[in-house]
Structures are given as C-alpha cells and as structure tokens.
C-alpha cells in the first residue's frame, strides 16, 4: 500500500488527466469490441459466399458433362437447355450482386430457389435422374445446403449480437461517434419464394 501512496497522491492532485485517461481507455475497449463484432459478420458473409461459389461450381460441372451423357432426346435436351439458361442468369446475378451483404443474401435465395427447381426437373425426367453425374451433384448439394444453413444461422447470430451492441448504452455513444451503422440484413424464411417453386411437369407423349 505504501508503494502506491505516490500514485494515489498524484491522482488526488491531478484528477482530470487520470479521468481522461480512463475515459480514453474505456472508449478504445468499446471501439475494439464493436470492430471485432462487425468483423465476425463479414467473416460469416465470406463463409456463405464460399458455399455459394461451390454450389455454382457443382452446377457448372454438371452442365458441362450433361451434353456428353445425353443422347439429345428432344424433350430431355430442351429441358436441359432451359435449366442451363436459368443457371447462367443466376451466375450473372451472383457476379454483379455479391459485392454487398444484402446482394449476397439475395444471391443465396436465388441460388437456393434455382437448385430446388432443378432438382424437381431432374426428378421428373428419369433419363436425367438416372445419370450418375446428376445424382452425385444433387447429393453433394444436399450436404452443402446443410452446411450453408449452419452458416446462415451463424450470420444471423452475429448480426443480432452486433445490433444489440451498437444500440445499448454506453456502446451506442461510441457507435454514433465512429459511425457503426446497422447495414446488415437478417436471413428470413422466404415463403413467397418457396411458393414460387413448382415442379416441372414432363410433357405428355
């Protein structure tokens, strides 16, 4: 205690610099904490982006191998061309919209919807469903969907934690000063998009 006596005496004589130092340290700790929470959101988005790229790579490989696997039966080949056209549109959307968090989420929804529709199409054409490449890709996509669901939940959790942090006192003071904004969108169940997916009926002979 005697060793601290000079320090206590200095603080007693100079309280303002001491209080200012405490305030600065307090602000620095809060700022660093908010940065860490924001970085966790960006990391979650990066993980989702990786899964989306893998799903697109899967389908790219599928369409590349389909031409050689099919005998170009008119009905089947026409449907494959239709699916490939839709897939190319999805890829273009991904390349242009994935640069923002909101855009990436919209891409994820669009890719998931496309994959659901593609699965239904393949299941309605035995010639397609019987192809090993199709069954392998669909099985891998199911496994990837489970992983991306976990990534979506982690992203939502990180966004919620970040929102709470920038809204609660005294964090909200630091957040306001350094412009920590709530610019992230939560994943929500898209019933409308889900309802828009309909099985592709096979044309009657």
PAVEX-902228 format. One record per residue: residue number from 1; x, y, z of N, C-alpha, C in turn. Coordinates in steps of 0.02 Angstrom, whole numbers, plus 50000, padded with zeros to 5 digits. Layout:
  resi   n_xx   n_yy   n_zz  ca_xx  ca_yy  ca_zz   c_xx   c_yy   c_zz
   NUM      X      Y      Z      X      Y      Z      X      Y      Z
...
This chain:
  resi   n_xx   n_yy   n_zz  ca_xx  ca_yy  ca_zz   c_xx   c_yy   c_zz
     1  50042  49940  50000  50000  50000  50000  50044  50063  50000
     2  50100  50059  50038  50145  50115  50041  50174  50130  49972
     3  50185  50077  49932  50214  50087  49866  50166  50125  49821
     4  50101  50118  49832  50051  50153  49791  50037  50224  49815
     5  50063  50241  49872  50049  50307  49901  50067  50364  49854
     6  50125  50362  49821  50140  50418  49775  50091  50422  49717
     7  50069  50364  49692  50021  50363  49637  49955  50392  49659
     8  49932  50372  49719  49868  50397  49745  49872  50472  49756
     9  49929  50494  49780  49938  50566  49792  49937  50605  49726
    10  49969  50576  49674  49971  50609  49609  49901  50615  49579
    11  49862  50560  49585  49794  50560  49558  49751  50610  49595
    12  49761  50614  49661  49722  50661  49701  49736  50733  49681
    13  49799  50746  49663  49817  50814  49644  49800  50829  49570
    14  49796  50776  49528  49783  50785  49457  49726  50739  49434
    15  49666  50749  49458  49611  50703  49442  49589  50706  49369
    16  49593  50765  49339  49567  50772  49270  49606  50729  49220
    17  49673  50731  49218  49710  50687  49172  49696  50613  49184
    18  49689  50595  49248  49675  50525  49264  49607  50503  49238
    19  49556  50545  49249  49489  50529  49225  49488  50527  49149
    20  49524  50574  49117  49527  50575  49044  49559  50511  49017
    21  49611  50487  49050  49644  50425  49029  49596  50366  49035
    22  49558  50364  49089  49509  50310  49099  49457  50311  49044
    23  49432  50371  49028  49382  50378  48976  49408  50355  48908
    24  49470  50375  48893  49501  50354  48829  49507  50279  48825
    25  49532  50249  48879  49539  50175  48880  49470  50142  48872
    26  49421  50170  48906  49353  50143  48902  49327  50146  48830
    27  49337  50202  48796  49314  50210  48727  49352  50162  48681
    28  49416  50154  48692  49457  50110  48650  49433  50038  48656
    29  49418  50017  48717  49395  49948  48728  49328  49936  48693
    30  49282  49984  48699  49217  49977  48666  49225  49976  48591
    31  49267  50022  48565  49278  50026  48492  49305  49960  48466
    32  49356  49934  48498  49385  49871  48476  49335  49813  48478
    33  49293  49815  48529  49242  49763  48536  49192  49766  48478
    34  49171  49827  48459  49124  49836  48404  49156  49815  48338
    35  49219  49832  48328  49254  49811  48267  49257  49735  48262
    36  49272  49703  48318  49276  49629  48318  49208  49599  48300
    37  49153  49627  48327  49086  49601  48311  49069  49612  48237
    38  49087  49670  48211  49075  49685  48140  49116  49638  48095
    39  49177  49625  48115  49220  49580  48076  49193  49508  48075
    40  49162  49488  48131  49132  49421  48133  49074  49415  48083
    41  49037  49469  48074  48983  49468  48024  49013  49461  47954
    42  49065  49500  47940  49097  49496  47874  49126  49427  47861
    43  49153  49396  47914  49179  49328  47907  49123  49279  47892
    44  49065  49288  47924  49007  49246  47910  48985  49252  47838
    45  48983  49314  47813  48965  49325  47743  49015  49292  47696
    46  49079  49296  47714  49130  49264  47673  49121  49189  47670
    47  49101  49159  47726  49089  49086  47727  49030  49068  47682
    48  48977  49109  47685  48918  49097  47643  48938  49104  47569
    49  48977  49155  47554  49000  49166  47485  49038  49105  47459
    50  49080  49076  47502  49118  49016  47482  49072  48958  47464
    51  49020  48948  47504  48973  48894  47490  48935  48907  47425
    52  48916  48970  47414  48879  48986  47352  48922  48972  47291
    53  48986  48991  47295  49032  48978  47239  49039  48904  47226
    54  49041  48864  47279  49046  48792  47272  48983  48763  47239
    55  48926  48789  47257  48863  48765  47227  48862  48782  47152
    56  48884  48842  47135  48886  48860  47065  48937  48818  47026
    57  48993  48803  47058  49043  48760  47025  49015  48690  47013
    58  48976  48665  47061  48944  48600  47053  48899  48598  46992
    59  48857  48649  46986  48810  48651  46930  48845  48664  46864
    60  48898  48704  46865  48937  48715  46804  48966  48649  46779
    61  48993  48610  46824  49021  48544  46807  48966  48498  46781
    62  48907  48502  46812  48851  48460  46790  48832  48474  46718
    63  48822  48537  46702  48800  48555  46635  48855  48541  46583
    64  48918  48546  46603  48972  48531  46557  48974  48458  46538
    65  48954  48415  46585  48957  48343  46573  48892  48314  46545
    66  48838  48353  46549  48774  48328  46528  48770  48316  46453
    67  48799  48360  46414  48795  48354  46342  48821  48287  46317
    68  48876  48265  46348  48905  48201  46326  48867  48142  46354
    69  48831  48152  46410  48796  48097  46442  48727  48084  46411
    70  48699  48135  46378  48632  48128  46349  48636  48108  46276
    71  48583  48076  46253  48580  48058  46182  48541  48111  46142
    72  48531  48169  46173  48496  48225  46140  48424  48209  46122
    73  48392  48168  46163  48320  48158  46155  48286  48226  46160
    74  48241  48240  46115  48213  48307  46106  48186  48337  46171
    75  48141  48301  46206  48109  48328  46266  48161  48342  46320
    76  48204  48293  46331  48254  48299  46385  48303  48355  46370
    77  48329  48356  46310  48380  48406  46293  48351  48477  46295
    78  48290  48486  46274  48258  48552  46277  48252  48576  46349
    79  48236  48530  46394  48230  48549  46464  48298  48566  46495
    80  48350  48529  46475  48417  48543  46500  48440  48612  46476
    81  48425  48628  46413  48443  48694  46387  48407  48749  46427
    82  48345  48737  46445  48307  48785  46484  48338  48795  46553
    83  48356  48740  46584  48387  48744  46650  48455  48779  46646
    84  48492  48765  46594  48558  48796  46587  48551  48872  46577
    85  48500  48893  46540  48488  48964  46530  48474  48999  46597
    86  48431  48966  46637  48416  48993  46703  48477  48995  46747
    87  48519  48944  46742  48580  48941  46782  48628  48997  46763
    88  48635  49011  46699  48679  49064  46676  48656  49133  46702
    89  48590  49141  46706  48563  49203  46734  48580  49210  46808
    90  48576  49153  46844  48594  49153  46914  48668  49171  46924
    91  48711  49144  46882  48783  49158  46887  48796  49232  46875
    92  48762  49261  46827  48771  49333  46813  48748  49375  46872
    93  48692  49355  46903  48668  49391  46962  48720  49387  47018
    94  48748  49328  47027  48797  49317  47080  48858  49362  47070
    95  48883  49366  47009  48943  49406  46995  48931  49480  47006
    96  48871  49504  46992  48858  49576  46997  48832  49598  47065
    97  48798  49553  47101  48763  49574  47163  48799  49552  47226
    98  48848  49508  47222  48877  49480  47283  48924  49529  47319
    99  48936  49588  47290  48983  49635  47319  48958  49667  47383
   100  48893  49662  47397  48865  49689  47459  48834  49632  47499
   101  48828  49644  47565  48797  49592  47607  48726  49577  47586
   102  48687  49630  47573  48618  49620  47552  48615  49584  47485
   103  48660  49603  47440  48661  49571  47374  48678  49498  47379
   104  48725  49481  47424  48745  49411  47433  48687  49370  47460
   105  48648  49398  47506  48591  49363  47533  48539  49351  47478
   106  48528  49400  47436  48481  49392  47380  48506  49338  47332
   107  48571  49337  47320  48600  49285  47277  48589  49216  47308
   108  48599  49211  47372  48590  49147  47407  48518  49122  47398
   109  48470  49167  47407  48400  49149  47399  48386  49126  47327
   110  48414  49163  47279  48403  49146  47209  48434  49079  47190
   111  48494  49066  47215  48528  49003  47200  48490  48945  47232
   112  48468  48954  47294  48430  48901  47328  48366  48886  47291
   113  48332  48938  47269  48269  48928  47232  48283  48892  47166
   114  48336  48911  47132  48354  48878  47069  48369  48804  47081
   115  48407  48789  47135  48425  48720  47149  48364  48678  47164
   116  48316  48706  47199  48254  48669  47213  48217  48653  47148
   117  48213  48703  47104  48180  48692  47040  48216  48643  46997
   118  48283  48646  46997  48323  48599  46957  48314  48528  46982
   119  48313  48519  47047  48302  48452  47075  48235  48424  47053
   120  48183  48465  47056  48117  48442  47035  48116  48424  46961
   121  48150  48464  46921  48154  48449  46850  48187  48382  46837
   122  48244  48371  46869  48281  48308  46859  48240  48248  46882
   123  48203  48257  46937  48163  48202  46963  48104  48185  46918
   124  48082  48233  46877  48027  48221  46831  48049  48191  46764
   125  48114  48186  46755  48142  48156  46694  48186  48097  46714
   126  48161  48036  46709  48201  47978  46728  48268  47975  46692
   127  48270  47999  46629  48332  47998  46591  48386  48040  46625
   128  48364  48095  46657  48410  48137  46693  48426  48110  46762
   129  48374  48088  46796  48382  48063  46864  48428  48003  46866
   130  48429  47963  46812  48469  47902  46811  48543  47916  46800
   131  48560  47977  46778  48631  47992  46765  48669  47997  46831
   132  48726  47963  46833  48767  47964  46894  48789  48034  46912
   133  48806  48074  46861  48829  48142  46874  48775  48184  46908
   134  48712  48172  46889  48656  48209  46918  48646  48189  46991
   135  48644  48124  47003  48633  48101  47072  48690  48122  47118
   136  48752  48122  47092  48809  48143  47133  48805  48217  47150
   137  48787  48258  47100  48783  48330  47112  48726  48346  47160
   138  48669  48314  47152  48613  48328  47196  48628  48307  47268
   139  48663  48250  47275  48681  48227  47342  48731  48276  47375
   140  48779  48299  47335  48828  48347  47361  48794  48413  47378
   141  48746  48433  47337  48710  48495  47351  48670  48491  47416
   142  48640  48433  47429  48603  48424  47492  48650  48431  47551
   143  48708  48401  47546  48757  48407  47600  48780  48480  47609
   144  48789  48514  47553  48810  48584  47555  48756  48629  47584
   145  48693  48613  47568  48637  48651  47594  48635  48648  47670
   146  48651  48590  47698  48653  48583  47771  48707  48627  47801
   147  48764  48630  47767  48819  48671  47791  48803  48746  47786
   148  48772  48765  47731  48756  48836  47722  48701  48858  47769
   149  48656  48812  47788  48605  48828  47838  48638  48846  47904
   150  48690  48808  47922  48727  48823  47983  48762  48891  47977
   151  48789  48906  47918  48823  48970  47907  48773  49028  47910
   152  48712  49017  47885  48661  49069  47889  48641  49083  47962
   153  48634  49029  48000  48616  49038  48071  48671  49077  48108
   154  48734  49061  48093  48790  49095  48125  48791  49169  48106
   155  48777  49182  48042  48774  49251  48019  48719  49290  48056
   156  48659  49261  48060  48604  49293  48095  48622  49307  48168
   157  48655  49259  48200  48675  49268  48269  48725  49325  48276
   158  48773  49328  48231  48823  49382  48234  48792  49450  48222
   159  48744  49454  48175  48710  49517  48161  48670  49540  48222
   160  48635  49493  48255  48595  49511  48314  48640  49536  48370
   161  48696  49502  48382  48743  49523  48434  48770  49593  48419
   162  48787  49605  48356  48813  49670  48336  48760  49725  48344
   163  48698  49711  48324  48645  49760  48331  48634  49778  48404
   164  48632  49728  48447  48624  49741  48518  48681  49785  48545
   165  48741  49770  48521  48800  49806  48546  48798  49880  48527
   166  48778  49896  48466  48779  49966  48445  48718  50005  48469
   167  48669  49970  48495  48608  50005  48519  48608  50016  48595
   168  48646  49976  48631  48645  49980  48704  48695  50032  48730
   169  48676  50064  48784  48719  50113  48818  48773  50075  48858
   170  48835  50099  48858  48862  50160  48826  48891  50146  48756
   171  48885  50084  48732  48912  50069  48665  48884  50114  48611
   172  48819  50133  48619  48788  50173  48567  48821  50241  48558
   173  48853  50266  48611  48888  50330  48606  48949  50322  48560
   174  48988  50269  48574  49047  50256  48532  49026  50239  48461
   175  48973  50199  48454  48948  50180  48388  48927  50241  48348
   176  48895  50290  48382  48875  50350  48348  48934  50393  48326
   177  48984  50398  48370  49042  50439  48355  49081  50411  48295
   178  49090  50344  48294  49130  50312  48242  49087  50282  48186
   179  49023  50299  48186  48977  50280  48131  48973  50205  48119
   180  48962  50168  48172  48947  50097  48166  48872  50092  48150
   181  48856  50079  48088  48786  50078  48068  48759  50007  48062
   182  48693  50001  48068  48660  49936  48059  48642  49928  47986
   183  48690  49905  47946  48680  49899  47874  48673  49826  47852
   184  48663  49781  47900  48659  49710  47883  48587  49686  47884
   185  48572  49639  47841  48505  49611  47835  48504  49540  47861
   186  48455  49524  47902  48449  49457  47928  48419  49410  47876
   187  48438  49347  47879  48405  49296  47839  48337  49283  47869
   188  48286  49282  47826  48219  49265  47848  48190  49213  47801
   189  48145  49173  47827  48113  49123  47784  48075  49158  47729
   190  48086  49137  47668  48055  49170  47610  47999  49125  47584
   191  47940  49130  47616  47884  49087  47597  47861  49102  47525
   192  47865  49165  47506  47843  49184  47439  47887  49152  47386
   193  47953  49154  47398  47999  49123  47350  47990  49047  47349
   194  47976  49019  47409  47967  48947  47412  47905  48926  47374
   195  47853  48967  47379  47790  48951  47345  47796  48958  47270
   196  47845  48998  47248  47854  49009  47176  47886  48950  47141
   197  47916  48905  47180  47949  48847  47151  47897  48794  47137
   198  47891  48773  47076  47842  48722  47057  47877  48667  47017
   199  47857  48605  47028  47888  48551  46989  47876  48561  46914
   200  47927  48545  46876  47920  48548  46803  47888  48484  46778
   201  47828  48489  46751  47793  48430  46729  47822  48406  46663
   202  47828  48342  46658  47854  48314  46596  47799  48315  46542
   203  47816  48340  46483  47766  48342  46430  47739  48273  46414
   204  47675  48270  46403  47643  48206  46385  47660  48187  46313
   205  47668  48122  46303  47684  48098  46236  47624  48105  46190
